Amino acid sequence: MTTESFDTVILGSGQGGKLLAWHLGHSGKKVAVVERRWVGGSCPAVACLPSKNEVWSARVAYLVREAARFGTCTGAVKTDMQQVQRRKRDMVQREMALHLEAYKASGVELIMGEGRFVAMKTLEVTLNDGGTRLLDGHDIVIDVGSHAAVPDIPGLQAARALTHIEALELDYLPAHLIVLGGGYVGIEMAQAFGRFGSRVTIIEPSRQPMSREDPDVASGILDILKAEGIEVILDAQPVHVHGLSGDTIRVGVRTLTGEQVIEGSDLLVAVGRVPNTSDIGLDRTGVERDARGFIRVNPRLETTADGVWAIGECAGSPQFTHAAVDDFRIVRDNMAGGRRRTDDRLIPYVMFTDPPLARIGLSESEAKNRGIAVRVATLAMRNVLRTEATEETQGFMKVLVDAGTDRILGFTMIGSEAGEVMAAVQTAMLAELSYTKLRDAVIAHLTFAEGLGPLLARIPSRNT
């Protein structure tokens, strides 16, 4: 078999990989991207965009049901899940068309097939439409992403449980959806299906949902879920599963008060992610992985093999598309001789519940664990004047300021437009502004960001 040579071969077409490919292609490089399934990776096909599309449809259903409170009278409301799916699939098709146009415009060759390393910089690709190709590159970039973890619980494999991929393809409304996992994905999906009309139960082994967040943040999200009728069982360890998702499913859990069985119609597993690195021939490359299977990279995103880079979730980057976009910028600049790093960046977090949760920088728990002295202030969203007009009073803002300086170290918000408000704080943090600059800024009335003024006015002075 003849080996085809490229300047760069990218395994996987996720957000970072495709942006790098298009950039290199427009720069005159000969580039090949190997993708086994989804053009553009999971984000536009089965993850970020599709999930937020359905979350928005669920929000519309919720607002229609609540319309009478605002003076709009409606009749009976029900969800047409087939129309929800049509709307989402139309969006996915638009995204795929845009991606194919971008490949064509950049001159990058998109090869649909399963790629495995047969040597350090050589990939054998089993093509989806038959045949094989052998590719080598001066630079290799690994961008294979991750997949949903399925824990080793007796009966779970046989139950054919849903992951987020299958859940986003449901064209019927589950009578009772059981969700294993109280993290970002599980909670977003739980609220969405609850608003569509399903009964929903979340099973979380930890003492709180979103175990990495501060207790007051987790409690705030828990209050929102319970207010919408979603049952959340904490400190519950699943011990066995019986039945078939889509028919009848029974999950046995061990709790502090003993064992109980939760019976439902459908089961969604959302307990974390596993990198897609176990079957791509890394043993032939010199590319090392850590104990969890993530590719070992330095802050420049170089692997342990010369000329081989890794991007995105498979390299242990935060599991957000915006982190992968920054990975692209780092590799792009470093390939050109730059000195960009991952260990000096400020990554924002957003969970797209309604209201959403947003965080940037340190949480209060992280500051305590690192021994960083901070001054903390909080402001309930009901004290933000915008909520008088919208009645979106759930949640709060919280800010951390360094105890010895006036620099903002962290910000968390549960509230409407939390991600947009957080971006203003992120900008101030990147500029290393004193919190007093943001406190005293003239922010437009009547906005949610206006709450930053009274929030920051609550920061204790340095001598208290």
PyMOL commands that set and color helices and strands:
alter all, ss='L'
color gray80, all
select helices_A, chain A and resi 15-26+42-45+48-65+67-70+81-106+164-167+184-196+215-227+282-284+312-315+321-335+364-369+381-383+386-390+418-430+435-439+449-456
alter helices_A, ss='H'
color red, helices_A
select strands_A, chain A and resi 3-11+31-35+109-119+122-127+132-142+146-148+176-180+199-203+231-233+237-244+248-255+258-264+266-269+273-275+308-310+349-351+357-361+374-380+396-402+408-414
alter strands_A, ss='S'
color yellow, strands_A
deselect
rebuild
show_as cartoon
